[in-house]
Amino acid sequence: MRILPNLSNWSLSRKLVFLIMLSSTICLLVSLTVLFGSSLRSSYKETLQQLSSLSDILAENAQAALIFEDRDEARRLLDALQQHREIDAAWLLDAKGDPLAAWNRHGAVKTAPADYRTDAKQIRSEFWSRNAELYRPVMRGEDRIGYVLLHADLTDNWNSHLADLETGLIVAALSLLAVYFLATRLQNVISRPIRNVADTARTIADNKSYELRVPQHSNDEIGDLTLAFNHMLSEIQDRDESLLRHQDRLEKEVVKRTEELARTNDELALAAKMSTLGYWEYDVLAREFTFNDQYYSLHFTTASEVGGYRLSYEDFAKRFIHHEDTQRISDHIQFELDSSEADFVVETEIRTLCADGSMRWMRIRFKSQSDEHGRKYKLTGVSQDITEKKRSEETIWQQANFDPLTGLPNRRMFQDRLEHEIKKSNREGLPLALMFIDLDKFKEVNDTLGHDKGDILLVEAAQRISGCVRESDTVARLGGDEFTVILSELDDANSIERIAQAIIQALVAPFLLAEEVAFVSASIGITLYPNDAPNLELLMSNADQAMYASKSAGRNRFSYFTPSMQAAALNRMHLINDLRDALSRNQFRLHYHPIVELSSGNIHKAEALIRWDHPVRGLINPAEFVALAEESGMIVEIGDWVFRESVRQVLRLREEHHPEFQISVNKSPIQFRNDDRYFRDWLPHLQQLGLPGECITIEITEGLLLDATESVQAKLLDLRDAGIQVALDDFGTGYSSLSYLKKFDIDYIKIDRSFVRNLTATSDDMVLCEAIIVMAHKLGLKVIAEGIETATQRHLLTAAGCDYGQGHFFSRPLPSHEFESMLKNPIRQA
């Protein structure tokens, strides 16, 4: 069965239009199909995710109704589903499967499906189905107290996407009309010049007249074909006229001329076959070149400017050949003259010189002509300008191997050079060093001043690093703010440290970014070959681990790789892997550190501190895993869990201990900048539980305020509007600034424990604490002192007017049940 029509009898223009329309139609249909399918699948998944989230909220809110078998509350919860148009029906069942409440959008309450009993949440649906069912158990601790069943009708979603598909088909049809219009214009541009050549050739074949020429309308490939065809006609006409003028000569002379004409026809056919741009001949005995006008035009000159159509070999080489390629073209000519192969065509690429002094790349092709005795007496060849092609190839190679921003080798070129240097090291017996360089604080500069300024800094940093190494060394940019340096042929190991220190000093200097000034530093990891690793992969891994060690040690320094770093890296990797499952496996715990009102000893505040109860390692220090959570991005999800657990606890404490109890929750800068998913749900969560924003305090660091982006500022305003208070943690240890205290709505500042640790009545720390307290009170802020360990410290801070205290003098951080027991006993007033 034939799918396509028979195209063999169609004209070129008709074929061109047909193929353009066919390919355009196929592309448009495929694109529409893919877009429709992906859009439908994405919308379908999003709807199911929303359905899942809704079931979680409903299950959480339904606990009270299930526990107390409150049917009115259960019906109120299900009636609230009226605003979710995709929900068609819902059931709330108790642990035995008996319906506590049911709801149906259409009024008629249906019987709940029988196969709902499951221990885990399930969504039953098919991609092409218009219905979805979700089954979710309602848990209270480890006990299942009921089920939530939801039935969704996705018909509206289907209809919406079908309407989009119809619109897409209309747009595709209009696009095909535009393509048809352009295709008809294009076929006319291509087919008309070719038709002119064919008509001229047919006329010449009928009339045997070579005076006709094809008009040339363009300088593209078709124009080149027309030019070559006209040149062929000129040559044939010249030879034909020469034969007519000498027809009275001897038969031998006529035969000789006829043979010459045949050879010329072969030369012209060869030139046409090679799609020539410039034609030339070389007389072997006379050592002279003969060129046509097109050859001269390739070099931006004319025969009259050069001195004629003939040039000696020496003049040709001097005028047209780049001095580095003179010997190469001579070798190729000699190779062809020495070759015994018939019809052998030599092809090579050389650099030529133009009249304006510029250099061009030419592809030359030539072959030899032999006389009746087999002696090669002439070369005929063509030259084609391939300069743009060479430039494109060079650009592609440059883009594939070099960083477009800094001009340094990229990761691919770096790995090639490192492999080369490793082989060289093995051959010569000299070690090499590999440095990994990471710019400290670059992300803050990039986020605060913008990516344009960040790019300027990266370019300047690349130049500074390159200025610290030898010309034989390699500096590369792997991406972002990561650089590498390969120090090869090291005969003095002390030079490694000298170069590393020079790089650190160069990068710590201020960066002038237009009207802004930025400061960064460098963390450098160093590893040696072959001492530390036998191959490229391990060498790069070692350097990365050493660089990470420099960051962990305080940044702005360099570290050599040691075997212990490998063990630390493995431990870090295992911790990260375990951390990914810790939340789902309920391994996190919250301990509560009381915040005491110093004047009265009352406790109406506490700070929530996370603990990780690892099933194998036991309790893991937060300092060990919080940084990993921030680095991996898991801090966002963990922080949301901390918030919700704290809210659950503060609800209990407000009911049983004090109606205005408040819990502080730490929020890291990374969590603050990246949490767009959970943060917007915090206020609705508080409202659902009937809690005011004042029940929670968010603790932040000064560094967040220094680098506050528009997103950070917007979140701080959202906290203020919601009534959630903000405390500035570790005050006095960073870049403290009164302008930030005035600009942002801060409610508390926390004096860092480093000022409290050695507090005495006459110490400098006492003066600083008093100054902080007075300043805060003048600005309308409350003060919390951290790290109170002794009664003396408490008395001094109380006398200075400090509002709250926190430390082991009062209590260590306690699990929730111990904390609640402690609240029943007053804090000692000693």
N, C-alpha and C positions, 0 to 999 in steps of 0.2 A: 504494500500500500504506500503510495507516494505522499509524503507530508508536504514537501515544498514543490512548487511548480518547476517545470523544466526551464532553466535559465539560459541554456546554451544558445537559444535563438533570440534572446533579448538584447537590446542595445546596452552599451556601457552605462549610459545615463539612467536607463530604466532599472538596470541591476543595482546601481548605486542607491537610487531612491528607495527601491524595495528593501535592500539590506539594512539601510539606515532606519526605515520605519519598523522593520521586523525586530531589529535589535532594541530599538527604543521601546517598542511595545512590551517585549519580554522583560526588559529591565524595570519598566514602570510597574508591570503586574507583579513581578517578584518582590519589588520594594514594598508595594501596597500590602502584599500578602504577609511579608515579614513584619512590617510595622503594625498591621492589624493584629497578627498573632501575638507579638511581643507586648503590645499595649493591653490586649485582652488578658494575657497571662499576668502581667504586672498588676493590673487593676484587680484581677481575681485574687492574687496573693495578698494584696493590700487589704481587700475586703475581709479575707479570712483572718489576717492578723488583727484587724480591728475587732472582728467577732471574738477572737481569742482574748484580746485585752478586755473587752466588755464582759466576757464570762468571768475573768479574774476579778474584776471590780464587783460584779454581781455576787460572786461566791463569797468574797470578803465581807460585803455588806449584809449578806444573808445569814451569817453565822448566828447573830442574835435571834433572828426569827426562827431558825431551826432549833436552836437550843431551848427556847421558851415556847416553841410551837405557836408562834404569833402569826395567825393566818392573815390578819389585817395588815401587818407590816410586810408579810410576804407578798400580798396582792399589791401593796403600794410599790414595792420594789419592781415587780413585773410590769405594773402600769407605766412606770417610768420608761419602759422600752418603747413607748409609743413614738418618741422622737427619733428613734433609729429606724428609718424606713426599710432597711434591708431585713430587719427581724420580722418574721411572719407569725411565729408562735413561740411560747416559752413555758417551761414547767419548773417548779421548785418542789423537789421530793425529799422526804425525810430518809433516814438511814435504812428504813425497811422498804423503801420504794413507793410508799403511799404519797399521793400528791398533797402537798401543803397549800399550793396555789398554782393556778394555770392561767394563761393569758393568750388570746388570739386576736390578731389585728382585725379580723373580719367578724368577730363577735362570737361565733360558734366555737366553744372550747372542745378541742379534740383530746382523745386519750393519748397519754404519753407513750412513746415507743417502748417496746418491751426489752430491747437489747441495750439498755443504757448502763448496766452494771459493769463498771470498769474501775480499775485502780489508778488510772492516769487519764489526763485530758486527751480527748481524741476529736478530730474533725473528719467527718465522713462526707466526701464529695468527690466529684469527678470534674476534670477541667471543662468539658463541654456540657456539664449539667447546669441547670439553672436553680438548683437547690443545694443547700449545705446544712448539715446537722452537726452540732457540737455537744459533746458529752463531757461534763467536768464534775468530779467529786468535790464536795466541800469538806475541808479538813479543819479540825481543831487540834493542833499539835499533831500527834500520830493517829488520832481517831478520825474516822470518816463519819460525818454527822448528816450527810445528805448529798443530793445531786442537783446540778443545774443543767437543764436541757434547753438548747436553743435551736430553732429552725429558721433558716434564712432563705428568702426568695430573691434570687439574683437576676430576675427578668429585666428590671430597669437598667441594670449594668449592661446586659446584652444589647438591649435596644439602643442605648447610647452609643455603643461601639459600632453597631450596624449603621447608625446614622452617619458616624464619622467615615465609615467605609464608603457609603454612597457619595459623600462629599469628595473623598479621595478619588473615586472613579471619575467624577465630573472634572476634577482638576487634571487627572491623567488624560482624559479625552482632549481637553483644551491644549495640554502640553503636546499631544501628538499632532494636533493641527499646526502648532508653531514649528514642530520638528519637520513636518511635511513641507511647510513653506521654505524653511532654511535648506532642506535637502534638495528641493528643486533648484534653488539658487546655486547651491554648491555643485550639482552635477553639470550645470551650464558652464561654470568656471573651469571645470576639469575637462569636460568632453569637447568643448569647442576648439581649444588649441590642438588637441590630438586629431580631431576631424580635419583641421586645416592641413596638418602634416600628411594625413592619409590622402586627402584630395590632391595635394600637390604631387605626391609620389605617383598617384594614379595618372595624373595629367602628363607627368614626365615619361612614364612608362608607355603611354599611348602615342605621344608626339615626339619622343626622343629629343626633347629640347631641355637644356639645362640652365636656361636663363631665369627660370622661375625661382622665387624665394618665398619661404614661409614667413609671414609677418611675426615678429617677436613682441609679445605684450607683457611679459613678466620676466623677472630674474630668478625664479625658483627652478625646481628640477625640470619642469616642463619647458621653461625658457632655456635651460641648458640643453635639453634634447633638441629644441628648435635650432639653437645656435650650432650644435654639432652637425645637425642635418644640413643646414645651409653651408657650413664649412665643407662638408663632404661634397655638396653640389659644386662649390667653387673649385675644389680640387679636381673633380671629374671634368668640369668645364675647361679648366686650364689644360689638363692632359689631352682632352679631346681636341681642342684648338691646336695644340702642338702637333698632334698627329696629322691634322688636315694641312698644316703649313709644310710638313715634311713628307707628304705622301709620294713625291716624285723621287725620293731617294731609293737606294738599292733595297732589294727585298730583305737582305740581311739586316740593314738598318731598321727597316720597318718591323721585322721580327723582334729586333732588340728593343725598339720603343714599345712594342706591344707587350713584351715581357715586363718592361718597367712599369707600364700602366697597370698590368695585372698585380704586380707587387704593391703598387700604390693603393690599388683598390683593397688589397688585403690589409694594408696599414690603416686605411680609413675605417674599414669594417671593425678592426681591432679597437680603434679609438672609440668608435660609436658603442661597441660592446662594453667598454670599460666606463661609460658615462663620463667622458673626459671634460675637463674644464680648460686645460692648457695642453697644446700639442707641441712636441719638439722632436728633432732628429739629431743624431750625433754621427759625424763622418769619422770613422775610425782612423783612416790614413791621414786625413788633414787635421785631426784633433780639433774639429770645429762643431759647434752647436748651431742649429737653426731653429728658431722659435716662431710661433704664430702670434697674432695680436693678443689673443686671449691669455697666452702665457704671461705677456708683459702686464696685462691688466690685473692679473692676480697679484703682481708685485707693485701696483700703483705707479706704473711708468708706461712709456711707449717705446716703439722701436727707434723713433727719431731721437728721443732723449738718450737712449743707450748708445746709439751709433749704428743702427741697422739690425737686420734680422739674423745676422751671423755673428757669433762670438767664439773666440778661441777658448779652449778648455780652461786656461789660466784666468782669462777675464771673467768667464762664467762663474768659476769657483770664487773669485774675489768679489764679484758684484752680488751674487745671489745666494751663496751657501754660507751658513753659519760656520765659524772657524772650527767649532767642536765636531762638526759633521762632515768636514771636507774629506777626511781620510775614509770615512764610512762610505760615501757615495763613490769614491775612487775604487774601493774594494769591491763594491757591488758591480760596477761596470766591468772590472777585470774578471770577476767571477763569471759573468755572463759570457764574456769573450772566450774564456777558457773552457766553458761548458760544452759538452758534446751532445747534449739533448736538443732535439729539434722542437721548435715552437715553445721553448721554455720561457715563461714570463717571470721576470724579477719584480718583486714588490717590496717596498720599504717605506719608512716614514722618516723624514729629515726636517730640520729647521732651516728656513730660508730667510734672506734679508730683503726688505722692501726699500723703495726709493726714499721713503720718509724716515728710514732708520728703524722701523719696527720689525719685529720678528714674527714669522708665520710658520705654522706647521703644514707640511705638504706630504700627501701620500703619492709616491711616484710608482708607476708601473711601466716596464719597457721590455722589449725583446729584440733580438738581433735578426738581421737580414743577411743571407749568404748569397754569393755569386754562383755561377755554374760550376765552379771548382770546389765549392764548399767552404770558401773563405768568408769570414764574417767581415763585411765592409761597412755596415751601418746599424745603428740602434734607433728604433722608433719608440717613443714613449709619451705618456700623458702625466700631468700633474693635477692633483685635486687638493683644494684648500680644506684642511680638516682642523683649523685652529679652534673653532667653536666647540667641536667635538672633544678636542683635547682639554679645553678649559672646563667643559662639563665633567669629563672624567676626573680631572684634578679636583674640582669642587666636590664631587661625590666622595672621592677618597678623603679629602680634608674633613668633610662632615662625618664620615664614618670613623675617623681616627682621632679627631681633635675636638675639644670642648668649644662650642661656638661663642661662649661668653668670654672666657679667659684666654683662649688660644692655646691652652696647655693640652698635652695628650689626654685623651679620655680613658675610660676603663679598658676598652679594647686594646688601644695602643699601649697602655701601661702594662697589661698582661703580656703582650708580645715582647716588649722591651725587657720585662722582668725575666721571662723565659730565656731570652737571648743572653742576659747578664748572668743567669745561673749557669748556662752552658759555658760562657766565657770564664766564669769563676772556676768551674771544674777543669777547664783546659789550662788555665794559667796558675791555678793554685792560690789565688788571692781572694779573701772573703769579701762579701758585700753586706751592706746594711739596708734594711727597709724601714722607713718611717711612715706611720699613719698620723696625720695631723687633723684634728677636729677643732673648729673655732668655737670657743666658749662664748656664750651669750649672743651668738649670732641670730638665733631665732627671735630673741627679744628685739634686737635692732631691726630685723626684717619685718616683724609684726608692727612695731611701733612707728618706724619711719617710712615703711612701704617697701615693696619689692624693688623699685627702681634704685633706691638708695642702697638696698641690700646687694644688688648687682654691682654697683660701683665699689662697694666694700670688697666684694669677692675678687674683682679685677685687681684692685690695689693689693689685696692680700697675696694673690698669685704672683704679682711682680716682686713683692717683698720677699716671699719665700725663694723665688728664683734667684734673687740677688744674694742669697746666703749660701748658695751651693756652687760647685764647679760647673764648667761648661759640659764636662763629660757626664755629669749626673742628670737624672731624669726627674722632673717635677710634673705631676699629673693631678688632674681633678677627677675624682670618682663620681662626683655628684653632690648637690647641696653645698654644705660647708666642709666637705671632707677632701683633703689633699693627701698625696703620697709623694715620697721622695725615695729614689733608688740611689744609694751611694755605692758606686762600683769601684773595683780595684783598690781596696783599702789596704795600704801598707802601714798605716798608723791608726790604731783603734781610738786614740785620743781625739782624732779629728771628728769622730761621730758626736761626742759630747759637745765639742766646740761649735759644730754646725747646729745642733739642736738648741743650744743656748742662744745662738745668734738668731735663729728663727723666732724663739720666744720673745727675745728683746725687740725684734722688728715688728712683731704683731701686737705687742702691748702698747706701742706708741699710738697716739690718737689718729683716727681716720677722719679726714675732712670730707664730708659728703655735702657738697654745695654749701648751704647755709647752716647745716647741722654738723655736730661733732659726735662721733661714736667711739666707744671703747670696747674692744674684745680682747681675748687672750687665746692661748693655744694649749691644748692637751695633746702630747705627743707620745706615741708608743713606738718602741724600737725593738727590732729583732734582727738576728744575724744569721747569715747563711755561710757555711753549712752547719754551724754549731747548734742552732735552735731547731731547724727543720730540714728535711731532705727534699722538699718539693714546693712548688708555688702555692698550692692550696693551704698547706699548713703554715707556710711563711706568712701569708696574708692573715690567717686566723690568729697567729701569735701576735702580729703587730696590732691587730684590732683589740686583743685582750690587754696588751700592754697600754694602749691608749685609754681603754676603759679604766684601767688601774690608775692612770694619771688623773682622770676625772674624779674618781672616787677619793683620791688623796687630796683633793682641793683645787684641781685645775691649775692652769698656768705653770705647767711643769712637764718633764718628760720622764718616762719609766722604761726600763729594759724588760724584755720578756723573761719570765722565770717559770720553771715547771709548776710552781705552786699556783700560778695564774690559770693554768689549764684545769687544775682541780677546782679552783674558784669559779671558773667559767662553767664547768659541768654542774657544780652545785647551784649556780645561778640559773642555768637552763632547767634543771630539775625543779627548782622552786617556781619558776615561771609556769612550767607545765602543770605542777600541782595547784598553782594559784588559779589556773583557768577553771578548775573543777571545784575549788573550795567553796564558792558561793552556792552552787547548785547542790553540794553535798552538806550544806548547813554546818560548815566548820568554823565560821566566824562567830565571835562573841563580843559583846559590848560590856566594858567595865565603866563605872561611873566614879569620877573624882569630885568630891564635894567642893563647892565654892562657898566659903564661910563669910557671912557679914561680920566684919571684925568688931564693930561697936557692940553687937548684941550676941554674937555666937550663933545666930540663926542660920539655917541652911535652906535656902529657897532656890538654889542654883546648883548645877553640876555640869561637868564636862564629860561628854561621851568619848571613850577611847577604845579603839578597835583592838581585838586580840585574835590571833589565828591559832586555833587548837588543831594542830596537824596530827593526823591519826598515827603517824610513826615518830615524828620528831617532837611531839608535844607542843607546848606554847612557843611560838616563834616571835622574836622581838619585832615590834612594828617598824623599827628603823631598818630592819633587814628586808621586809617585804613591801612596805609602802612605796619605796623608791622604784621597785620592780613593777608594781602596779601602775605607777605614774608613767614609767617608760613604755610599758606595753599597752597603755590606754585603758586597762581594766579598772583604773581608779574611778572612772565615771560610774560604772555599774555598782562597784563596791560602795562608793559614796552615797548613791541613791539608797542602797540597803541600810547604811548607817543612819541616814535621815529618817527612813520609815520606822526603823527599830526605835530610834530616839523618840519619835512622835508617839509610838505605841506606849513607851515607858512614861513619857511626860503626861499622857492622858491618865494613866493609872495613878501617878504621883499627885496630880491635881485633884483627883477624886478622893484619895485616901490620906494625903499629907498636907498639901497647901494649895489653895485655888489659883495661885499665881506662880507656881513652880516653873522654872525655866531650865532648859538643857542646852548646852553649847555643843555645836557640831563643827569639827574642823573641815575646811574645804580647801584643797590644794589649788595652786594657780592653774595647773594643767586641767584639773576637774572644772575649775571656774571658766576657763576659756573654751573647753571642748564640750561641756555638758549642755547641749541644746535639746537633747531627747527627753531627759528626765526632769530637768529644772522647771519646765513650764507646768509640770503636773504637781509640783509640791504644794502650791497654794490651794488648788482644788482638793487635794488630799486633806489638807488641814480643815477646809470648809466642810468636807464630808463628815469629818469626825467632830465638828462643832468646836474646833480649837481656834483661838486667835493667833495671829502671826507672832505675838509677843512671847509665846511659849517656847520659841526656838531662837537661839543666837547663832549666827554663822561666824566662825573665827577664820580670819584671813591674815596674810602676811603683808609687810610693807612693800615687798618686791612686786606684788600684784598691783598695788596702787601706782607704783612708779611706771609700770609698763601697761597701764590700763588702756586697752583698745576701746573702740566704740561699743563693741559687744559686751566687754566687761562693765563699762559704765552703765549700759542699759540694764544689765542684771542687777547691779547695785541699786539702781533706781527702782527696779521691780521689787527688791527686798524691802526698800524703804516704804514703798506704797502698800506693801502687804503687811507692814507692821513688824516684819522680822528684823531683829536687831543685829548689829554687826560689831564684832570685837576685833581689835588689831593685836595680833599675837606677837610675842617676842619683841615688844617695843623697845627701841634703843639699841638693838644689835645690828640694824641695817641702815638704810639711807633715810633716817627720820627727817621729816619735813613738815613744818607747821602748815604749809600751803595745802598738803594733801589732807590734813586733818580738817581744814576749813572747806576744801572743795567737795569731799565726800561725806556722807552722813554716817559718821562713826559714833557708836554709843559707848563702847568700852575700850580702854587700852590696857594691855597686860604687861606689867613690868617683868622683864625676862629674869629667870632664876640666877643668871650670872651676876646681877646687881644685888640680889638678896643673899647669895651664898655666904659672903664675908661681911655682912652688914653689922656694923657697930655704931655706937652713938657718935664717934668722931671720925668715921671713915669717909673717904670720898664717895663711896657707894651710897652712903646715907644722904649726902648732899644731892647726888643725882636723883635719888628716889624722891626726896622732898621737892626738887625742881619739877620732876615729871608730874607729881601729884598736884602741885599748885597750878601748873600749866593746864593740865587736863580739866581741873575744876573751873578755871577761868573760861575754858572753851565749852563748858557744860557737859563734860565727859566723866564717866565713872572709871575708877582705877581698880584693877585686880592684880595683886602681887603673887607671882608664882614661886614655888620652891621654898616655902616657909618650913624650916626644919626645927626651929627652937622657939622657946617662949620669948626670949629676948628679941628675936626678929619680929615676932608678932607684936610685942609691946611697942617697939620702935615704929613700926609701920602704922599701928593704930594711932599713936601719938602724932604722926605726921599727917593724919587725916586720910589714910588709904581706906577705900570703901570695902574691898573684899580681899580675902586671902585664900591661898590654895597650896597645899603641900602635905608632906608626910607627917608633919606635926599634928595635923588634924586627922588625916586618914590616908591610907594608900588607895589607889583606884580599886573599886570593889565590884564583883558581879551584882546583878540586879537584886537578887534576893538578900544578899548581905548588905547592900546599900540601903534597902528598905528597912532592914532591921536596925541599922545604925541610925537612921533618921528618928527612930523612936527614943534614942538616948541623946541628951544634949552634948554638944562639943565642949571639951574641957576649957575652962577659962584661965588656966594657969598662965 
